[in-house]
Amino acid sequence: MASVDVTRIAGNIGALNALNSLKSISAQLAMHQAKLSTGKQLLEASDDPAGMSIATTFDIRRQGLSTVLNAIGDAQNLMSNMEGGLTKVQDILVKMQNKALTAKGDTIGDNERAAIQSQLRSFRDAINDIVAQTQWNGKPLLNGNTTSGSAQATVGLNFLTDADGGTSTFAFAGTGGTAGTIAANMSFASTTTGGTAAAAGSYAGAHVAGGVYDLALSDANLDTTSATAVTNQYAYNSVSNALSVVKQGIAQVGAFTASLQFKQEGLTVAQANTEAAYNRIMNADMASEQVEASKLTILQQTATAMLAQANTSPQFLLTLFR
């Protein structure tokens, strides 16, 4: 700070010193007020170049983690939708199994068996409706694209064309997304693999092609009226095998959903830690900033008063000219 010579009034050094202090205090006060208004510790890169670079890295990572967590949430909703459809299919198959079991008995007549056969086919049609209605974002989750001739795919799922010509298929794939990893696929049409449709009850649920598991719930396989069907238990075997395939699909959906939950939990912890690191560098300590702003406000007022006093100090020299 420049020394003051009160006898040299043209420069008014005392007032200049007070003015410089006032400017410095005002600049510091403005900075703390900006931090208080924005909540940011670093207002621009010049405040801390290294800190700004590190904070930007953390910011990019936390935003990426947030995007991934949102994607996992969407995937969980998709899997819930799929599980709901499969569970309903399973419920209907259980009812079908009970009806087919009733048809095995010797205490009922032909009319009762015919009624059971009609009911089984009606249940099968209800399953097809559920399969067709279980969709996500316009894409079928349980129903393969068997009409366009082109396969549809997304992460963790394969929607395959049924080489057997079935009208409804669904498939589950592992993370690789290849046909070889598919754990379940069902078709409600009759199959031509391994024998004729009338004998399909003995191999319902067979692995026929490209990861496909055929449920073989055709009219012939749900026959409960002919002597051959009753003796060989076509309906009961077909429904039981179909139920096994659906249960396998539900189990895989559950395993994949659990895996998503574990990933979600791990990423949530990582996001919180990244957010804490970013917050430590980038965001202001509001209590500390408020203390500094209050102190500087008082100093600004005192500096203003001192500037006014410094401007009046040279007036004492006027007494020399009286």
N, C-alpha and C positions, 0 to 999 in steps of 0.2 A: 504494500500500500504506500502511495506517495506521501512524503512528509508535508506537513502544512506550515506555510509561512503566512501568518495572519496579516503581515504588513504588505503583502503583494496580493491585492484584491482582484486584479484583472483575470488571474487564472482561476480563483475560487476553488483551490484544490480540495478543501474540506467538503464542499458540495459535490465535487466530482467523485470523491471516494464514497460518499453516502449514496450517490446515484448508482455507482457500479455495484455496491452491495445490494441495493434495491433490485437492480436488474437480475443479479445472480439468484437472489432469493425468489424473485417472481418466476424465473425459469424453472427452478427446482420445484416450486409450488405447482406450476402448471404440469410438470411431469408427473408428480404424485397424484394430482387431480385426474389426469388422463388414466393412470393406472387404476384409480378408484372407480372411474366411470366405465372402463372396459374390463376390469378384472384381470388384466394381463400384466405380468411382470416384465416381459420383453415386448416393447412396443414396436421396435424395428430392429433390423439386423445389427445396426451399429451399437445397440445397447450391449450385446454379447454375441459376436459372430459364431463362436463355437457352440454356445448354448442354444442359439437359434437353429443351428444345423442339427444338433442332437434332438432337439424338440420336434423339428420337422420329421425326422426319421420315426420318432415315436408316434407322431400324429398319423403318418401314413399307415403304420402298422395297426394302430387302434381302429382306424376306419376300415382297414381290410378285415380285421377280426370281426368287427360289427357286421360287415357284409356277409361274411361266412356264417356267422351265427343266425342271421336272417334266412340264409339259404338252408341251413340245417332245420330251422323251424318250419320252413315250407316243406322240406322232405319229410319231416315227422307228420305233418298234416296229410301229406300224400299217402304215407304208409298207414296212417289211421283210417283214411278213406278206403284203402285197399283191404285192411284187416276187417273193417266193418262189412264190406261186401263178402269176403271169404267166410266170416263168421255166420252171416245170414245163410250163405250157401250150405255151410256145415249143418246149421239147424234144420234146414229143409232135408238134407241127406239123412239126418238122424230120423226124421219122421218117415222118410222113404224106407229106411232100413227096418223100422218097426212094422210098417205096412207089409214089406216083403217077407218079414218073419212071420206075420200073421198068415200070409198066403201059403207058407210052407206047411201049415197045420192040416191035419186030416179031418178036422171037425167042421170045415166050411165047405160049401158047395161051389158049383161052377159059377153061379150068379155072383156070389160074393167075391170070387177070384177075378171075375171080369170087372167088378166095381173097383177092386184094388188096383188092377192094371190101369184102368182109366185114371184113377187118382195118382198113380205113380207118374204117368205121362204128364198129367197136369202139373205135378210138382216139378218135373224136369223142365217144362216150359217156363215155370216161375223162376227157376235157376237161370235159364237163358236170359230172362228179362233183367235179373239182378246183374248178371255179367255185362250186359249191354249198357246198363245205367251207371255202373261204377266207372267213373271217368275223373280225370284231372286235367284242367285247362284244355278241354276238348279232346284229350287223348284217352283211349280206353286203358284201364289198368288190368282188367282181367280178360279182356277180349282181344285176341290177336287180329291183325288186319288180314283177313282171308279173302277179301273181295278185290282189293286193288292190285294184289300181286306183289306189293313192295313191303319190305319189313320196316317197322318203326323201332327206334331205339332211344333210350335215354340212360343216364348214369344209373347203374345198378339194376336196370330192368331191360328185358328184351321182349319186344312184341313181334312174334315170328309168324310167318305164313305157315299154316299147318299143311305139311306135305301130304297128309292123309286126306285132304279135302274137307276137313271139318268146318262147321259153321261158327263155332265159338271156341277160342283157345285163350289161355293166359299162361304167362311164363314168368319165372323168377330167375335172375342171374346173379352171380357173385359180382365182386367189384370189377372183375375183368370184363364183364359184359359180353362174354362169348357164349355161343350155344352150348359148348361143352360144360359150362358151369351151371346150366339151368337145373334147378331142383324140382320144378313142378310145372306142368302144363296140362290143360284138360280140354278135351274135345267132346261135344255132346252128340256128334254124328256117329253112325256105325263105322266100324273099322274093317279094313280088308287085310290087315296084317295078322297072319297066323291062322286064318280060317274064315269061314263064312260068318255073316252077321248073326245067324241063328245060333252059332256056337261061341259067340263072342263073350258070353258070360264067364267062360272059363279063363279068359285072359284079359279081362277088363283091367285097366290101369297099366297095361303093358307099355314099355318104352319103345315107341314105334320108329321115330326118326327125328333127327335134329334137336334132341332134347325134349321131344314131345312125349307126354304121358297121356294116353287116351283113356278117358273115363268110360267110353263105350256105353253111354246111356241112350242107346237107340231104342226104337219101339220093340225090336226083336229081343233086345237084352232085358227089357222090362216086361217080358211076357210072363204072365202068371196063370194062363188058362190052358195051354197045351200040356199034354202029359210029359213030353220031353223037358219042357221048361220047368215044370214042377219037380220032376225027378232030379234034374241037374241044378236046380235052384239058381237059374240064370239071374233073376231079379235080385235076389238076396246077395249073390256073389258080386254082381255088377255094382250095386249100391255100396257094399262094404269096401270094395276096392277103390271106388270113387271117393268114399269118405276118407280112406287112408291117404290118397293123394292130396285132398284138400287140407287135411290135418298137417301134412308135411309142408304145404304152402304157408299155412298159418304160423307154423313153428319158425320157418325161415323169415317171414315178415317180422315176427317178434324178435328174433335174433338181430336182424338188421336195425330195428327200431331201438333196441337196447344199445347197440353199437353207436347209433346216432346220439343217444343220450349221454354216453360216456364222452364222446367227442365234444358235445355241447358243454358239459361240465368242465372239461379241461380247457376249452377255448374261453369260457366265461372267466376262469381264473386268470388266464393269460391276458385277457382284455382288461381286467381290473388292475393287474400289475402294470401293464403298459400305460393305462390311463393315469395311474399314480405317478409313474416316472415322468410322463408328459406334464402333469399338473405341477409337480415339484419344480420343474424348470421354467415353464411358460406362464403359469398363473400367479397372480400377486397374492401376498399375505395381506389381506384386507385390514386386519387390526393394526399391523405395523405401518401400513401406508396411511391409515387414518391418523395415527399418532404423529407421523412426520408431517402430514398436511396441516394438522392443528398447530404444530410448532412453527412451521414456516408461515402460516397465516399471521401469527403473532409477530414474528420477525419482520414480515412485510409491513405491518402497521408501524412497528418501531422504526424501521428503516425510513419509512415515509416521513415520520415525525423528525428524525435526525436530519433528513435532507432539507426539510423546511427550516430547521434550526441552523444548519450550516449556511443556508442562503442568507440568513439574517445576521450571522456573526460578523462579517466585515463592517457592519454599520457602526461598530464602536469607534472606528478610525475617524468618523465624522467629528468626534469631540476634539480632535487635534486642529480642526479648522474653525473652531468657534472663537 
